[in-house]
Amino acid sequence: MTRFDKFFGLKAITVAAALSMTAGLALAGDNNISSDKILDALKPKPATRGLSVGPQADPAVQAKESTFLNTVRNRSTRSLSTGEREQIAELAATKPKIDLEIQFDYNSADIAKTSVPSVQALGKALSDPSLKGSTFVVAGHTDAVGTEEYNQGLSERRADTIKKYLVQNYGLTGTDLVTVGYGKTKLKDTANGADPINRRVQVVNMEAKTTASK
């Protein structure tokens, strides 16, 4: 092989590697989700009839859930007790929900620029008439790196940031958004606590309608 051939061979490899890296970055940064997908995930599921009716269809259970949610409305995220956080998680387990891979600046509660489209899609979805008046839980989660106390505070600040963004930019009612932080207590990938998949914001449609939103 001549020096000329070697030069262009190396040049071609370099260009191919650069293109490959660019494509990888594009895919890595393209974790945003559409408002339609969020809306579809959060829409209340039709109540079943007959013997398969679950406890969520029981008016007494619904009344109890609403009463509890009213006690945490307008509460600061940091004021929630461990018991209240766990009760919210228990109720949320049976509700329509979606995990959003919303990234924040390192060691910060500021939304990363690459994740702003996902937050905007969330705002558009929650503004849809079909969800109007529903109560939503915005839950912040971190990975397992760091102390429990630090991660708890960070997850709470991040949940508050999302709520503030939705209220300021989409006119959503603050009382319809209950924020809670779980720190690193509810990892999505327990086998790999440091995996970025654990750093997420979960949005749950608690389905309890309020009279404040019209």
Disulfide bonds with the S-S distance in Angstrom:
none
